[in-house]
């Protein structure tokens, strides 16, 4: 199976891109691939989505449900610490997820290690 990195930088204002990236990550896991998720820029707002129906794409699903499925599958979620801080988030953003803050060097290392990088 493949090592996939899904890098999402689109936020709730681009809910179709955001939810599509999460759906692709979830689908990769369901197909047996190793998936890592990196949220940067406005995509960090996705982890602030704490209820079903908060962010729903057209035909791409519900961000909250996708994140719940990724967490249940123990997918490692990296969140740009600089993006989160610039948007007023602290460590509480990570609560309930298999998530940690990461810097750009982590994104580069993950991209170099992945068989495929998908960006949304």
C-alpha positions as CSV (number, residue, x, y, z in Angstrom):
1,X,0.0,0.0,0.0
2,X,1.0,3.6,-0.5
3,X,2.1,6.4,1.9
4,X,-0.2,9.4,1.3
5,X,0.2,12.9,2.5
6,X,-2.9,15.0,2.3
7,X,-2.1,18.7,2.7
8,X,-5.1,21.0,3.1
9,X,-4.7,24.8,3.2
10,X,-8.3,25.7,2.3
11,X,-10.6,26.8,5.1
12,X,-14.3,26.9,5.7
13,X,-14.8,29.6,3.2
14,X,-13.8,27.0,0.6
15,X,-15.8,24.2,2.2
16,X,-15.9,22.0,-0.9
17,X,-12.1,21.9,-1.1
18,X,-11.7,21.4,2.7
19,X,-14.2,18.6,2.9
20,X,-12.9,17.0,-0.3
21,X,-9.4,16.8,1.2
22,X,-10.8,15.2,4.3
23,X,-12.9,12.8,2.3
24,X,-9.8,11.8,0.2
25,X,-7.8,11.2,3.4
26,X,-10.6,9.1,4.8
27,X,-10.9,7.1,1.6
28,X,-7.2,6.5,1.5
29,X,-7.4,5.0,5.0
30,X,-10.4,2.9,4.0
31,X,-8.4,1.5,1.1
32,X,-5.6,0.5,3.4
33,X,-3.1,3.2,2.7
34,X,-1.0,4.9,5.3
35,X,-2.3,8.5,5.4
36,X,-1.0,11.6,7.2
37,X,-2.8,14.9,7.2
38,X,-1.3,18.3,7.3
39,X,-3.6,21.3,8.0
40,X,-2.1,24.8,7.2
41,X,-3.4,28.3,6.7
42,X,-7.2,28.5,7.0
43,X,-7.5,24.8,7.1
44,X,-6.6,24.9,10.8
45,X,-10.2,26.1,11.4
46,X,-11.4,22.6,10.5
47,X,-10.3,21.3,13.9
48,X,-12.6,24.0,15.5
49,X,-15.5,22.3,13.8
50,X,-17.0,20.5,16.8
51,X,-20.5,19.6,15.6
52,X,-22.0,17.7,12.6
53,X,-23.3,20.2,10.1
54,X,-20.9,23.0,10.9
55,X,-18.9,22.6,7.6
56,X,-20.6,20.6,4.9
57,X,-19.4,20.4,1.3
58,X,-21.6,19.8,-1.8
59,X,-21.2,16.1,-2.4
60,X,-18.0,16.0,-0.4
61,X,-19.5,15.4,3.1
62,X,-19.3,16.8,6.6
63,X,-16.0,18.0,8.0
64,X,-16.8,16.9,11.5
65,X,-17.8,13.4,10.5
66,X,-14.6,13.1,8.3
67,X,-12.4,14.2,11.2
68,X,-14.2,11.8,13.6
69,X,-13.5,8.9,11.1
70,X,-9.8,10.0,10.7
71,X,-9.4,10.2,14.5
72,X,-11.0,6.7,14.9
73,X,-8.5,5.4,12.4
74,X,-5.7,7.0,14.4
75,X,-4.5,9.1,11.4
76,X,-1.8,11.5,12.4
77,X,-2.9,15.1,11.9
78,X,-0.3,17.8,11.9
79,X,-1.4,21.3,12.3
80,X,0.7,24.3,11.3
81,X,1.6,25.9,14.6
82,X,2.3,29.2,12.9
83,X,-1.1,29.2,11.1
84,X,-3.0,28.3,14.3
85,X,-1.3,30.9,16.4
86,X,-1.9,33.6,13.7
87,X,-5.6,32.7,13.9
88,X,-5.8,32.9,17.7
89,X,-5.8,29.1,18.5
90,X,-3.8,27.4,21.3
91,X,-3.3,23.8,22.3
92,X,-7.0,23.4,23.0
93,X,-7.6,23.2,19.2
94,X,-5.9,19.8,19.2
95,X,-8.2,18.3,21.9
96,X,-10.0,15.1,20.8
97,X,-7.8,14.5,17.8
98,X,-4.6,12.6,17.1
99,X,-3.1,16.0,16.3
100,X,0.0,18.0,17.1
101,X,1.4,21.3,16.0
102,X,4.2,21.1,13.4
103,X,6.4,23.5,11.5
104,X,7.2,23.8,7.8
105,X,10.2,21.5,8.0
106,X,7.8,18.7,9.1
107,X,5.7,19.3,6.0
108,X,8.7,19.1,3.8
109,X,9.9,15.9,5.5
110,X,6.5,14.3,5.2
111,X,6.2,15.3,1.5
112,X,9.7,13.8,0.8
113,X,8.7,10.6,2.5
114,X,5.3,10.2,0.9
115,X,4.6,8.2,-2.3
116,X,1.9,10.7,-3.2
117,X,1.1,14.2,-2.0
118,X,-2.4,15.6,-2.5
119,X,-3.2,19.2,-1.9
120,X,-6.5,21.0,-1.4
